[in-house]
Amino acid sequence: MFVDASAMVAILTRETQADAFADVLEQAHAPITSAIAVFETGLGLCRKRHASVDEAESDVGDFLTTTAIEVVPITAAEAASALVAFARYGKGRGHPA
């Protein structure tokens, strides 16, 4: 399962959907993300928490380690997986997560 930045930001900032996203992530087998999503997550934490870049980078790194999310290069397969995840779980898509 591809974990996008919006899901990571939601969990790390305890948005309303945080528990639902965390539950889905906990059940995922070998979750992956991209360097771009890691970057976007750091930006989101800086914006929402008014965190420094160093704090955001540390929090994202700790999150990736704790959840065993692997950062992988983006190929066409991962891009397709990311779009499937967005279609299912993205904001405005009707899923409770």
Buried (B, 14 or more C-beta within 10 A) or exposed (E): BBBBBBBBBBBBBEBEBBEBBBEBBEEBEEBBBBEEBBEBBBBBBBEBBEBEEEBBBBBBEEBBEEBEBEEBEBEEEBEEBBEEBBEEBBEEEEEEB
